[in-house]
Amino acid sequence: MPPFSPMKRRDLVAALRKLGFVGPFSGGKHEFMVRGQLVLTIPNPHRGDIGRDLLAAILKQAGIPRAEWESV
């Protein structure tokens, strides 16, 4: 998995797919990915990287510990 640092959206999506998520699917204002009953909102494409704070919030919503993110 990628280190816990700023990353491109496509790298985030690829990493989440490795963790069993499918998608992204179109939603209301944001796209989302699904794993079982969990629906994870992901940021829309934009020019800059996804920062550490936003990455931490996404991982918290997904229930993925930081150690698992960095070790898989």
C-alpha positions in Angstrom: 0.0 0.0 0.0 1.1 3.6 -0.4 2.5 5.4 2.6 0.4 7.7 4.7 1.1 10.8 2.7 -0.5 13.0 0.0 -1.5 11.0 -3.0 -3.3 11.2 -6.3 -7.0 10.2 -6.5 -6.3 7.4 -8.9 -3.8 5.9 -6.5 -6.4 6.1 -3.7 -9.0 4.3 -5.8 -6.5 1.6 -6.8 -5.4 1.1 -3.2 -9.1 0.8 -2.1 -9.8 -1.7 -4.8 -6.9 -3.8 -3.4 -8.7 -3.7 0.0 -11.9 -5.1 -1.5 -13.8 -2.0 -2.5 -15.6 -1.8 -5.9 -16.4 1.3 -7.8 -16.2 4.2 -8.0 -19.9 4.8 -8.7 -21.7 8.1 -9.4 -23.5 9.6 -6.5 -25.2 12.8 -5.7 -22.3 15.3 -5.4 -19.5 12.8 -4.9 -18.6 9.4 -6.2 -18.5 6.4 -3.8 -17.1 3.0 -3.5 -18.7 -0.1 -1.8 -17.4 -3.0 0.2 -20.2 -5.2 1.6 -22.6 -2.9 3.5 -20.0 -0.1 3.8 -20.5 2.9 1.4 -17.4 5.1 1.2 -17.6 8.6 -0.2 -14.5 9.6 -2.1 -13.4 13.0 -3.3 -14.1 14.3 -6.7 -11.3 14.5 -9.2 -9.3 17.8 -8.9 -5.9 19.0 -9.8 -4.1 18.6 -6.5 -3.2 15.6 -4.4 -5.4 14.3 -1.6 -3.9 15.6 1.6 -3.0 13.7 4.8 -6.0 15.1 6.7 -8.5 14.0 4.0 -6.8 10.7 3.6 -7.1 10.1 7.4 -10.8 11.0 7.3 -11.4 8.6 4.4 -9.6 5.7 6.1 -11.6 6.4 9.3 -14.8 6.3 7.4 -13.7 3.0 5.8 -12.6 1.5 9.1 -9.0 0.9 7.9 -6.3 1.4 10.5 -3.3 3.4 9.4 -1.0 0.4 10.1 -3.1 -1.8 7.8 -3.1 0.9 5.1 0.7 1.0 5.1 1.4 -2.7 5.5 -0.8 -4.4 2.9 
